[in-house]
Amino acid sequence: MATTVTYEVPVGNIEKIGVRITRRTGNGKHGTLGIWQNQIGFKPSDHETFFVISWDELTEWITTNGSRKKMKTARTKHEF
């Protein structure tokens, strides 16, 4: 099953508009991750609104429930 991830990045400050990352699988849209200045949220494909938490709440939850893994560094490729 193929997975694609698309993103929208606003020009300038992300305070109100935010960054949106959408994940799609072979079965359709999985959901959208929203990142704002003071909070982060997830909107499942079958919902109309985001479930949001503050950055502090996210930090606490991840450090309590997450596992440590060394991730690859993202590289940006620019073509002119």
Protein Blocks (a to p, Z undefined) as FASTA:
>chain_A
ZZdddddddehjfklnopadddddfkbcfbdcdddfkbccdddfkbcbdcdddfklmmmm
mmmmmccdddddddddddZZ
